[in-house]
Amino acid sequence: MRIIFMGTPEFAVPALVALVEAGHEIAAVYTQPPRPGGRRGRELTPSPVQREAELRGVEVRCPVSLKGAEEQATLAALDADIAVVAAYGLILPQAVLDAPRLGCLNIHASILPRWRGAAPIQRAILAGDPTTGVTIMRMEAGLDTGPMIATLRTTIDRKTAGDLTQELAERGAQLMAGTLRDLAFHRPVTQPEDGVTYAKKIDKAEARLDFTAGAEQVERQVRAFAPAPGAFFELDGERFKVLAADEVEGEGPAGLVLGEDLTIACGSGAIQPTIVQRAGRPAMAVADLLRGRPIPVGTVLG
């Protein structure tokens, strides 16, 4: 097929690679414009999808918006069979949805209709869902409301958001490649009306650890925000990210440090961080942190 690919972050890269390796013609790649990056935030950094496309010699387009008639006409002129979308980051107007001969297919990181929206992986972990997955969906004007073409499931277990993102990116890429290969045999299924939930965008303030919650929920919070933005607590004006933690026995006022291994009391039970990171420093085992920056038993973490 002649395909327009639309995606931006690392999650979308495996899908682009899978389509190229399956022998499809990529007419153009649409991705978000380069953003300020680097240690001082001055240099413009291309998206992961842009870097991959350029390595493969594929034309890259980075419009700020697709709402203009001129930009829409330019896209339509590609005369594509289909558009494949994976975490692109821009709303597609109806004219764009209608431009490819077979419409637009989206790789969404949940089993719809649960967790429509921007942050399905993090919301599934925070909610304690036992499973999640990928849905290939035919796009329409509503937010992730289109008919489903294919799905796959996976268990969440103790996976972090980073673990799940990588897994679903790879498995979603293969699911999309297989769906396109057998597209004529897939019958779109309307999403059920029951079970709709919305995965709103993550606010960085949500990453502040809430020790008044039960230990089970605090541990989910750690996994949902690992590796980024990183669940954190503050002590003496310094922020400490907790990138991995275990739920353990213990009780006391919420936020109280119970043990020399940095066991922290929660609303019920306790957590024991295992990997932490201080501002401007690499992630490290909690024992290494405490050798250089002791946090005494009895300290209360807000």
C-alpha positions in Angstrom: 0.0 0.0 0.0 0.9 3.6 -0.4 0.8 4.9 3.2 0.9 8.2 5.0 2.5 7.6 8.5 1.6 10.0 11.3 3.4 9.7 14.7 5.8 11.4 17.0 7.3 9.6 20.1 9.3 6.4 20.5 6.0 4.5 20.8 5.3 5.1 17.1 8.8 4.2 15.8 8.3 0.4 15.7 5.1 0.8 13.6 7.0 2.9 11.0 9.8 0.3 10.9 7.3 -2.6 10.6 5.5 -0.9 7.7 8.7 -0.2 5.8 10.0 -3.7 6.4 6.6 -5.2 5.2 7.3 -3.6 1.8 4.7 -0.7 2.0 5.5 2.6 0.3 5.6 5.4 2.8 4.5 8.4 0.8 5.4 10.8 3.7 5.8 10.9 7.4 3.9 13.5 9.5 5.3 14.3 12.9 5.3 17.1 15.5 7.8 19.9 14.8 11.2 19.7 16.5 11.0 21.0 20.1 13.7 22.6 22.3 15.8 20.0 24.0 19.3 19.4 25.3 20.6 20.2 28.7 20.0 24.0 28.3 16.8 23.5 26.2 18.1 25.7 23.4 18.7 23.3 20.5 15.7 22.1 18.5 15.4 18.3 18.7 13.6 16.3 16.1 11.0 13.7 17.2 12.0 10.0 17.4 9.8 9.4 14.3 11.5 12.1 12.3 14.9 10.7 13.1 13.8 7.2 12.0 12.2 8.5 8.8 15.2 10.5 7.8 17.5 7.5 8.4 15.3 5.6 5.9 15.2 8.4 3.4 11.4 9.1 3.8 10.0 12.6 3.3 9.1 14.2 6.6 6.5 16.9 7.2 6.1 18.8 10.4 3.0 21.1 10.2 2.0 22.9 13.3 -1.6 22.3 12.4 -3.7 20.4 9.8 -6.7 22.7 9.9 -5.7 24.9 7.0 -7.0 24.2 3.5 -3.6 24.4 1.9 -2.1 21.9 4.3 -5.0 19.6 3.8 -4.7 19.8 0.0 -1.0 19.0 0.2 -1.8 15.9 2.2 -4.5 14.8 -0.2 -2.2 15.3 -3.1 -0.1 12.4 -1.8 -2.9 10.1 -3.2 -2.4 7.6 -0.4 -4.3 4.3 0.1 -4.4 4.7 3.8 -3.0 6.7 6.8 -1.5 4.9 9.8 -1.5 7.0 13.0 0.3 6.2 16.2 0.5 8.9 19.0 0.8 11.7 16.5 -0.4 14.5 18.8 -2.5 16.6 16.4 -6.3 16.4 15.9 -7.1 15.2 12.4 -9.8 17.3 10.7 -12.5 15.5 8.7 -10.9 16.5 5.5 -7.7 14.7 6.5 -9.6 11.6 7.7 -11.3 11.4 4.3 -8.2 12.0 2.2 -6.7 8.5 2.0 -8.7 6.1 -0.1 -9.2 3.6 2.8 -9.3 6.2 5.6 -7.1 6.4 8.7 -6.2 3.6 11.1 -4.9 4.3 14.6 -2.8 2.2 17.0 -4.3 2.9 20.4 -2.6 1.5 23.6 -5.7 0.1 25.4 -8.6 -2.2 24.7 -11.3 0.2 23.7 -13.6 1.7 24.9 -11.6 1.6 28.1 -9.1 4.4 28.4 -9.9 6.6 25.4 -7.6 9.6 25.3 -4.0 10.7 25.8 -2.6 8.6 28.6 -4.1 5.1 28.5 -1.0 3.2 29.8 -0.5 5.3 32.9 -4.3 5.4 33.7 -4.5 1.6 33.4 -1.7 1.1 35.9 -3.1 3.7 38.3 -6.5 2.0 38.2 -5.0 -1.4 39.0 -6.2 -2.9 35.8 -5.0 -6.6 35.5 -4.8 -6.4 31.7 -4.5 -3.9 28.9 -3.5 -4.1 25.2 -3.7 -2.5 21.8 -6.6 -1.7 19.5 -6.4 -1.0 15.8 -9.2 1.5 15.2 -10.7 3.1 12.1 -10.5 6.8 13.0 -13.5 9.2 13.0 -14.1 12.7 14.4 -14.7 11.6 18.0 -12.0 11.0 20.5 -11.0 7.3 20.0 -14.6 6.4 19.2 -14.1 4.7 15.8 -14.9 1.1 15.0 -12.3 -1.5 16.1 -10.6 -3.7 13.5 -8.2 -5.8 15.7 -7.1 -6.1 19.3 -4.5 -7.9 21.4 -4.2 -8.2 25.2 -1.4 -8.4 27.7 -1.1 -8.6 31.4 0.1 -5.6 33.4 1.5 -7.5 36.4 4.2 -5.2 37.9 5.2 -3.6 34.6 6.1 0.1 34.6 4.7 2.6 32.2 8.0 2.4 30.4 7.8 -1.5 30.2 4.3 -1.4 28.8 5.0 1.4 26.4 7.8 -0.6 24.8 5.8 -3.8 24.8 2.7 -2.3 23.3 4.7 -0.4 20.7 6.3 -3.5 19.4 3.2 -5.7 19.5 1.0 -2.9 18.1 3.4 -2.5 15.2 3.1 -6.2 14.3 -0.6 -6.1 14.8 -0.9 -3.2 12.4 1.3 -4.9 9.8 -0.8 -8.0 10.0 -4.0 -6.0 9.8 -2.9 -4.2 6.6 -1.9 -7.5 5.1 -5.4 -9.0 5.7 -7.4 -5.8 5.7 -10.1 -7.1 3.3 -10.9 -9.9 5.9 -11.3 -7.6 8.9 -14.8 -6.4 9.7 -14.9 -3.3 11.8 -16.8 -3.7 15.1 -18.6 -0.8 16.7 -17.3 0.0 20.2 -19.7 -1.0 23.0 -21.4 1.8 24.8 -20.7 0.3 28.2 -17.3 0.5 29.8 -16.2 3.8 28.4 -13.4 5.6 30.4 -11.2 8.5 29.5 -7.5 8.7 30.1 -6.8 12.3 30.5 -3.4 13.8 29.9 -1.0 13.3 32.8 -0.4 16.4 34.9 3.1 16.5 36.4 1.6 17.3 39.8 0.1 13.8 39.8 3.5 12.4 40.2 4.0 13.7 43.7 3.7 10.6 45.9 0.6 10.6 48.1 1.6 8.6 51.2 -1.9 9.0 52.6 -3.1 6.4 50.1 -2.7 2.7 50.7 0.7 1.1 49.9 -0.8 -0.7 46.9 -1.9 2.5 45.3 1.4 4.3 46.1 3.3 1.4 44.4 1.0 1.8 41.3 1.8 5.5 41.3 5.5 4.7 41.2 5.1 2.3 38.2 2.7 4.6 36.4 5.2 7.4 36.3 8.4 5.4 35.7 10.6 6.3 34.0 9.0 9.7 33.3 8.1 12.1 34.8 9.0 10.0 37.8 7.0 9.7 41.0 8.6 11.8 43.7 8.8 13.1 47.3 10.5 16.2 48.6 12.8 16.6 51.5 14.6 19.8 52.6 13.6 21.4 49.3 15.1 18.6 47.2 13.1 16.3 45.0 13.8 12.6 45.0 12.3 10.5 42.3 11.2 6.9 43.1 11.6 4.8 40.0 10.9 1.4 41.6 9.4 0.3 45.0 8.0 -2.8 46.8 4.9 -2.9 48.8 6.0 -4.1 52.3 4.6 -4.6 55.8 4.7 -1.6 58.2 2.5 0.9 59.8 2.7 4.5 61.1 1.7 8.0 60.2 1.6 8.5 56.4 5.0 9.6 55.1 7.0 8.5 58.2 10.3 6.8 57.5 10.1 3.5 59.4 13.4 1.8 58.6 17.0 2.4 57.7 16.2 0.9 54.3 13.9 3.9 53.6 10.7 2.0 54.3 7.9 4.6 54.3 4.5 4.3 56.0 1.4 4.8 53.8 -2.2 5.2 54.6 -2.2 1.5 55.0 0.9 -0.7 54.8 4.2 0.7 53.6 6.5 0.9 50.6 10.2 0.3 50.3 11.8 2.3 47.4 14.5 0.2 45.6 15.6 2.6 42.8 15.8 6.4 43.3 17.1 9.4 41.6 18.2 12.8 42.9 18.0 15.9 40.8 20.7 16.0 38.2 22.1 12.6 39.1 21.7 9.1 37.7 19.3 6.6 39.1 20.7 4.4 41.8 19.9 1.7 44.3 18.4 3.1 47.5 21.4 1.7 49.5 23.7 3.9 47.4 21.5 6.9 47.9 21.5 6.5 51.7 25.3 6.2 51.9 25.6 9.7 50.5 22.4 11.2 51.7 21.1 9.6 54.9 17.3 9.9 55.5 17.0 9.0 59.2 14.2 6.8 60.7 11.5 9.2 62.0 11.8 11.6 59.1 8.4 12.6 57.8 8.1 13.0 54.1 5.4 15.3 52.9 
